[in-house]
């Protein structure tokens, strides 16, 4: 029964991987139109962080952590090393 | 959600466009579009200025960055961590951050909607304190129909896209350093970067040929202002470095 609840999580993780290969300005081909090949101030990047967080904490808790991270990734933050 | 964006972005943008249209002598919608682009660019300027500035100061850090790259050639995680610490120590970060990019997306969609729907609508939904011109004259500069696609405009935009990307890549870390490293990853990035330089302009032309000219004029003006902005910020910050 518990197995069913893991499906949405896997789907979202796959969606993040798809995003990284296509539209992502940090991982996809569009990274190359940005000087320094990316936009995210943090490492791991926001999408990597989201992947790790959802993998570790689940869709709800991890998802909220990922959202908070995206809001932290603004022009007034310092950026830096910040793993999930 | 769509209604929310309509109120905070689509309607103000459309109204601003109408205001410019009313104010400009001769009521040229083409010039109104260029003014609207300029206003949007000025609003977003503080965000882009910061990142262009730190790109400049990062050039001085290049030797240290290369050193770290060599040291952690096979440990991507460690390399990223060391790099971020280096940025922190020197109080620079070349990356502009994710949020502004996410903010620009709804603006872009709204502008798209303004030119796609707003211009063709029979009655303009303007605020009560702005005089409604009734219908907008879609002829710009007397020759360009802004409501229909124009291949010539698409090609010009494509060329400008190439110019803009070229201006960008000369500011990227030099290719010699990338080659010296010999890492497979970086070589692949370099080839991809070369392909992207032609792919993006080609895509611009192909997509541009199907879009109404009003939208293409916005795209063109926006590219032009981006190039000017890069030149300006670089000129100002390099002056500061040569005469401290």
Interface residues (C-beta under 8 A of the other chain):
Chain A: X25 X29 X32 X33 X34 X35 X36 X37 X38 X39 X40 X41 X42 X43 X44 X46 X70 X71 X73 X74 X75 X77 X78 X79 X80 X81
Chain B: X46 X47 X50 X55 X58 X80 X81 X83 X84 X85 X87 X88 X93 X94 X95 X96 X97 X98 X99 X100 X101 X102 X165 X168 X171 X172 X173 X189 X192 X193 X196 X199 X200
